[in-house]
């Protein structure tokens, strides 16, 4: 990826995560997260997967968070909502949206939308992404609980 893409991905992931971390428990400290992207099929999926992976890593490392951040991308293709679009699907779509949220708190942490979408299409994408994020949250939370049980 180009440097400009790296920065925009980093900023989008930062925006998705910053409201979930209890920063007051780390005065005068910084938390650095490094993600290695081996292969990507579009910036939207990269931001969604990176946000999810980073949030899971923070929780697994014992960093206090208000909730796990889950993320999902969507595109409007032929007036339908497609989740996790490939780069080609995103390019041929009317618009794309990446939503990050904390399902346990029913809180949206960021929305990143590009292209031309009607308000109804944005709402449809957000609803579909929130539902998918809730599904992903159940799996990630259970995996973290299972890992915690194994280590004790």
WOSULPE-V42308 format. One record per residue. N is the residue number from 1. SS is DSSP state (helix for helix, strand for strand, loop for the rest). OMEGA is omega in whole degrees, -180 to 180 (999 if undefined). D_FIRST is the distance of its C-alpha to the first C-alpha in Angstrom with 1 decimal. Layout:
# WOSULPE-V42308
N&SS&OMEGA&D_FIRST + N&SS&OMEGA&D_FIRST
This chain:
# WOSULPE-V42308
1&loop&178&0.0 + 2&loop&-179&3.7 + 3&helix&-180&6.6 + 4&helix&177&8.3 + 5&helix&179&6.3 + 6&helix&-178&6.6 + 7&helix&-179&10.1 + 8&helix&176&11.0 + 9&helix&180&10.2 + 10&helix&180&12.2 + 11&helix&179&14.9 + 12&helix&178&15.3 + 13&helix&177&15.8 + 14&helix&180&18.0 + 15&helix&-180&20.0 + 16&helix&-172&20.5 + 17&helix&-167&21.8 + 18&helix&-178&23.7 + 19&loop&180&26.8 + 20&loop&-175&27.2 + 21&strand&178&27.5 + 22&loop&-175&31.0 + 23&helix&-180&30.0 + 24&helix&178&33.7 + 25&helix&180&34.1 + 26&loop&-179&31.9 + 27&loop&178&33.5 + 28&loop&-180&32.1 + 29&loop&172&29.2 + 30&loop&175&25.5 + 31&loop&179&23.6 + 32&loop&177&20.2 + 33&loop&178&17.9 + 34&loop&178&15.1 + 35&loop&174&12.9 + 36&loop&179&11.2 + 37&loop&-178&9.1 + 38&loop&180&10.2 + 39&loop&180&9.5 + 40&loop&176&9.0 + 41&loop&178&11.1 + 42&loop&-177&10.4 + 43&helix&-178&9.6 + 44&helix&179&13.4 + 45&helix&178&13.8 + 46&helix&178&11.0 + 47&helix&-178&12.9 + 48&helix&-179&16.2 + 49&helix&179&15.7 + 50&helix&178&14.3 + 51&helix&-180&17.3 + 52&helix&-179&19.7 + 53&helix&-179&18.7 + 54&helix&179&18.9 + 55&helix&179&22.2 + 56&helix&179&23.6 + 57&helix&178&22.7 + 58&helix&-179&24.5 + 59&helix&-180&27.5 + 60&helix&179&27.7 + 61&loop&179&27.7 + 62&loop&176&30.6 + 63&loop&-179&29.1 + 64&loop&177&31.3 + 65&strand&177&29.8 + 66&loop&179&31.7 + 67&loop&176&30.1 + 68&loop&177&27.2 + 69&loop&175&24.3 + 70&strand&-177&23.4 + 71&strand&-177&20.9 + 72&strand&177&20.6 + 73&strand&-180&19.1 + 74&strand&177&21.3 + 75&strand&174&21.6 + 76&strand&179&24.8 + 77&strand&-179&25.3 + 78&loop&179&28.7 + 79&loop&176&30.1 + 80&strand&175&29.1 + 81&strand&175&26.9 + 82&strand&178&24.3 + 83&strand&179&22.7 + 84&loop&-178&19.3 + 85&loop&173&18.3 + 86&loop&179&15.9 + 87&helix&179&13.5 + 88&helix&178&16.4 + 89&helix&179&18.9 + 90&helix&179&17.2 + 91&helix&-177&17.0 + 92&loop&-177&20.6 + 93&loop&173&21.8 + 94&loop&-178&23.8 + 95&strand&178&21.7 + 96&strand&-179&19.6 + 97&strand&172&20.3 + 98&strand&-180&19.0 + 99&strand&173&21.9 + 100&strand&-177&22.2 + 101&strand&173&25.8 + 102&strand&-174&28.3 + 103&helix&-179&30.4 + 104&helix&-180&33.2 + 105&helix&-174&33.7 + 106&loop&-176&33.1 + 107&strand&175&30.8 + 108&strand&-180&27.7 + 109&strand&175&25.3 + 110&strand&174&22.8 + 111&strand&-180&22.3 + 112&strand&-175&19.3 + 113&strand&175&20.4 + 114&strand&-179&19.2 + 115&strand&-178&21.2 + 116&loop&179&25.0 + 117&loop&175&26.7 + 118&loop&176&30.3 + 119&helix&179&31.4 + 120&helix&179&32.7 + 121&helix&177&29.4 + 122&helix&180&27.6 + 123&helix&179&30.4 + 124&helix&178&30.2 + 125&helix&-180&26.5 + 126&helix&180&27.2 + 127&helix&179&30.2 + 128&helix&179&28.4 + 129&helix&179&25.5 + 130&helix&178&28.2 + 131&helix&179&30.1 + 132&helix&178&27.2 + 133&helix&177&26.3 + 134&helix&178&29.9 + 135&helix&-180&29.8 + 136&helix&-179&26.8 + 137&helix&-179&28.5 + 138&helix&-179&31.5 + 139&helix&-178&29.7 + 140&helix&180&27.7 + 141&helix&179&30.8 + 142&helix&178&32.9 + 143&helix&178&30.5 + 144&helix&177&30.7 + 145&helix&179&34.4 + 146&helix&179&34.9 + 147&helix&179&32.9 + 148&helix&178&35.0 + 149&helix&-179&38.2 + 150&helix&-177&37.3 + 151&helix&180&36.8 + 152&loop&999&40.1
